[in-house]
Amino acid sequence: MKNIFKYINLVPLVFLLLASCEDLDQAPEDRFTDSNYWTSVDKAQLMLNTAYSQMQSSQYFFYNEGLSDNAYNGRGDNAGAASIGAGLYDPSLGRLKSEWNERYGGIKSCNVLLENIDKVPNADPAVIARMKAEARFLRAFQHFQLTTWFGAIPLLEKDPSLTEATTMERTSHAEVIQFILNELDAIAPQLPKNTQLKDKEKGKITMGAAMALKARVLLYESRWAEVIEVTEKFMAMTYGQYSLFPSYEGLFQQANEFSSEDILSIQYVPIQRRWGEFIDMAPISAGARLNALAPTQELVDSYLMLNGKKINEAGSNYNENDPYVNRDPRLTYTVVYDGYNWKEANGTSQTIYIKPGSYPDNDPNKAGPDEFVQGSSSTPTGYFTRKYYDVQHEADLNSGLNLMLFRYADILLMYAEAKNELSQMNSTVWDQTIRLIRSRAGFTDAAALSYNSALGQPGIKEVIRNERRVEFAMEGLRIFDIRRWKIAEDVLNGYAHGAKFGISSIDNGYLRVNLRTFDPEKHYLWPIPRDERLINTNLSQNPNW
């Protein structure tokens, strides 16, 4: 059920920012000010909804994959994915400025609410306390995103004056992280569990969401024992009732929104609030206008065979001439490849022809709409995206499907990674995590499902890392894993490849689609945006920028 939270309009933020310093006796009556806006809980909720809407954009959600080795932004420079993915950017790049400004805009919305909500007359203290907790979560989330990209950042626990905003210095990454963790611990008891939400409240922040963010913060900081502590409580249902949704394919469909796996999502609703990235991600024959974000061969190659072996491993039975058979089912639920059976909600289906010359047309000189042709509007890698394709889409593939930021599979994989890092992996932990996730994906072979102690801690580490990659492919998380594992100089240098549609003498025929560069001396932190440093000369720059 779509909840009522989505239908409430957002407050025009500018109204709240124009006259906050007006003398109370002279507050204008023709526009909102701090003195006349905070008259009801409903108005406060409008402000909180604004902060929710600023949490994350669908463009960042999808195009962050283009920053990683999972996908290539081959047309335009959407969300800076082409520039950052290739390592060709500087402090003037628009994505850096927009990331900085949009997230600080979200922080401002939270601080404005927190500093004014107690003015609401005759409000239920419990309602106000919960709204404050939600705002503090959103403020912590925005600080986490900023410090993950930029390192040291200005920490804003209150809305700054103009003078403060143009003179403040950066707070260390460690201090920002501690602030975030303190906030999450403080607000968790004031938030409901997912089982306590009414239908109209679905999509709001819960205790589980707060603890999922805490687990992710600790994971990115490699604080393994603390990751285990939080995730074990998740698995014991301390923070709410969560479990893997039975169908990996169905997990990403509107019919199964707010499933047992969904901890927190970006909220959308048909007509009222939609996203439309699939117009540039789906096959052209399925209604897309062009391809701007295409999965890479490197991503496709990371999916195991059904017997649990890597494609280049002895005994895998991988056939390079028939590469998509007997593979991890998540490949088919995520990536569209040549010969793909594309299904729609009405029961119809069509074959997607991508290999050059494969389209069944009487004119041999005419390429099919999805066929790979160098420089065309079709895919530059030979692959399109299926995951999150909304079979109930509206015109131009616009969608009201929620996009999950935290889901229970991540909790299980965080737990597995932390246990293995502390050399505590065993068959019990494996069965609680990797086995469950692979079983849900569709694996049945015992070799793929059983714990193999012979791999040792380093071998299991690679298994877990690859499991994260294929489980969350095209969900925007891969780039953060690459950065925290410090493997970017290995996987983001050299060519990103596409399908085997190229010249056999070059990379065995796999398309070279993008030459990438990653300098570990500078690229692990984004530079502080140029314009921000022009406004505030107290903002120092990151190393080597």
Buried (B, 14 or more C-beta within 10 A) or exposed (E): EBBEBBEBEBBEBEEBBBBBEBEEEEBEEEBBBBBBBBEEBEBBBBBBBBBBBBBBBBBBBBBBBBBBBBBBBBBEBBBBBBBBBBBEBEBEBEBBBBBBEBBBBBBBBBBBBBBBBEEBEEBEEEBBBBBBBBBBBBBBBBBBBBBBBBBBBBBBBEBBEEEEBBEBEBBEBEBBBEBBBEBBEEBBEBBBBBEEBEEBBBBBBBBBBBBBBBBBBBBBBEBBEBBBBBBBBBBEEEBBEBBBBEBBBEBBBBEBBBBBBBBBBBBBBBEEBBBBBBBBBBBBBBBBEBBBBBBBBBBBBBBBBBBBBBBEEEEBEBEEEEBBEBBBBBBBBBBBBBBBEBBBEEEEEBBBBBBBEBBEEEEEEEBBBBBBBEEBBBBBBBBBBBBBBBEEBEEEBBBBBBBBBBBBBBBBBBBBBBBBBEEEBEEEBBBBBBBBBBBBBBBEBEEBBEBEEEEEEEEBBEBBBBBBBBBBBBBBBBBBBBBBBEBBBEBBBBBBBBBBBBEEEEBEBBBBBBEBEBEEEBBBBBBBBBBBBEEBEEBEEBEEE
